[in-house]
């Protein structure tokens, strides 16, 4: 089975392909000829995932899934949330985003946060939503070199290392994306 993953983020594609059975092959947006930027104008993480999945299905005719992820920080009333990728500006720079977040939490005792991923699947003329949440807290400084995004400043509950310090194999069992992807895989396996 071939499914389009509405992303050109090679880190995400690699992470998800590793979790899928060999019978499911992931195609990137580039591989289907989608080179334009898909609008992410919704006010919610769910909304953006739906926009991306519908864009690919309607314009290219593929069964597809799309995800959107946000980091929600309790002390910041859920920010950066839907704006996580461009928290420090439209240049979408991970280092700038982390610097702005650490600055916003300077001198704050409450550092509770959660990563939330929503995956939207358009398959067999139906739409399914899968949500994964990883709770944890924001560290005082960046630690680790694995992962991407906010991984160096996020320490998941029950662990003493950040996502960027954990081996990918461990992260892929506990992360927000892993949890949502497991639901996606269970659903696909039940419909094949």
C-alpha positions in Angstrom: 0.0 0.0 0.0 1.2 3.5 -0.9 0.2 6.4 1.3 1.2 10.0 0.9 2.5 11.7 4.0 1.7 15.4 3.5 5.2 16.5 4.6 8.6 17.2 3.2 10.2 17.0 6.6 12.7 14.2 6.1 13.1 13.7 9.9 9.4 13.1 10.3 9.1 10.9 7.3 12.1 8.8 8.4 10.7 8.6 12.0 7.2 7.5 10.8 8.4 5.1 8.1 10.4 3.2 10.8 7.3 2.6 12.8 5.2 1.4 9.8 5.0 -2.2 8.6 6.9 -2.9 5.4 3.7 -3.4 3.5 3.0 0.4 3.8 5.2 2.7 1.7 5.3 6.4 2.5 5.5 8.9 -0.3 6.5 12.5 0.4 5.0 15.6 -1.1 8.0 15.9 -3.3 7.6 12.4 -4.6 4.0 13.2 -5.9 5.1 16.5 -7.4 3.6 18.8 -4.7 6.2 21.5 -4.4 4.0 24.4 -3.3 3.6 25.4 0.4 0.3 23.9 1.7 -1.5 26.7 3.7 -1.7 26.1 7.4 -4.2 28.8 8.3 -6.3 27.0 10.9 -6.5 28.2 14.5 -5.9 24.7 15.9 -3.4 21.8 15.5 -6.4 19.6 14.4 -7.5 22.2 11.8 -4.0 22.4 10.2 -3.7 18.7 9.9 -7.1 18.5 8.2 -6.2 21.3 5.8 -3.0 19.5 4.8 -4.7 16.1 4.3 -7.6 17.6 2.4 -5.3 19.6 0.1 -3.4 16.6 -1.0 -6.5 14.4 -1.5 -8.4 17.0 -3.3 -5.6 18.4 -5.5 -3.6 15.2 -6.2 -6.2 12.4 -5.6 -4.1 10.3 -3.2 -5.0 8.5 0.0 -2.9 10.4 2.4 -2.3 11.4 6.0 -1.0 14.6 7.4 0.1 15.6 10.9 0.4 18.8 12.8 2.3 19.1 16.0 2.5 21.7 18.7 4.2 22.3 21.9 1.8 23.5 24.6 3.3 25.1 27.7 1.0 25.4 30.7 2.6 28.7 32.0 2.2 30.3 28.6 -1.5 29.4 28.3 -0.8 26.7 25.7 1.6 28.7 23.6 3.3 28.3 21.3 0.7 25.6 20.3 -0.4 25.9 16.7 2.4 28.5 16.1 5.2 26.2 17.4 7.2 26.0 14.1 7.1 29.8 13.7 7.1 30.9 17.3 10.1 33.2 16.8 9.2 34.2 13.3 8.3 33.0 9.8 11.9 31.7 9.2 10.9 28.6 11.3 14.3 28.3 13.0 14.5 25.7 15.8 17.3 27.5 17.6 15.4 30.8 17.6 12.2 29.1 18.7 13.9 27.4 21.7 15.7 30.6 22.7 12.4 32.5 22.7 10.7 29.8 24.7 13.5 29.6 27.3 13.5 33.4 27.6 9.7 33.4 28.1 10.0 30.8 30.9 13.0 32.5 32.6 12.3 32.7 36.3 9.1 30.6 36.0 8.7 27.7 38.3 5.9 26.0 36.3 7.6 24.4 33.4 4.9 21.8 32.6 4.4 21.2 28.9 3.1 18.7 26.4 3.7 17.9 22.8 0.5 17.2 20.9 0.3 15.5 17.5 -2.8 15.1 15.5 -2.7 12.8 12.4 -5.5 13.1 9.9 -6.0 10.1 7.5 -8.0 10.5 4.3 -8.5 6.9 3.1 -11.4 5.1 1.4 -13.4 8.3 1.2 -13.3 8.6 5.0 -11.4 10.9 7.4 -10.0 9.6 10.7 -8.2 11.6 13.4 -5.6 10.2 15.7 -4.2 12.2 18.7 -1.0 11.6 20.6 0.2 13.5 23.7 3.5 13.4 25.5 3.6 15.2 28.8 6.7 16.6 30.3 8.5 19.8 31.2 10.8 22.4 29.7 14.4 22.3 30.8 16.4 25.3 31.8 18.8 24.8 28.9 19.2 22.7 25.8 20.5 19.2 26.2 21.3 16.6 23.5 21.8 16.5 19.8 19.2 14.0 18.5 15.8 14.9 17.3 14.6 18.2 16.0 12.3 21.1 16.9 12.0 21.6 20.7 13.5 18.1 21.5 16.6 19.5 23.3 14.5 21.4 25.8 11.7 18.9 26.4 12.0 16.2 29.0 9.2 13.6 28.9 7.5 12.4 32.1 9.2 9.4 33.7 12.6 10.1 32.0 15.7 12.0 33.1 16.8 12.8 29.5 15.3 15.2 26.9 13.9 13.9 23.7 17.2 15.0 22.1 19.2 12.9 24.5 17.1 9.7 24.2 17.9 7.2 21.5 15.5 7.4 18.6 14.3 3.8 19.4 13.2 5.0 22.8 11.7 8.3 21.6 9.7 6.3 19.0 7.9 4.4 21.7 7.0 7.3 24.0 6.6 10.4 21.8 3.4 12.2 20.9 4.0 11.3 17.2 4.7 7.7 18.1 1.4 7.5 20.0 -0.6 9.0 17.2 1.2 6.9 14.6 0.4 3.7 16.6 -3.3 4.5 16.4 -2.9 5.2 12.6 -1.1 1.8 12.1 -3.7 -0.1 14.2 -6.5 1.5 12.1 -4.7 0.7 8.8 -4.0 -2.9 9.8 -7.7 -3.3 10.7 -8.8 -2.1 7.3 -6.2 -3.9 5.1 
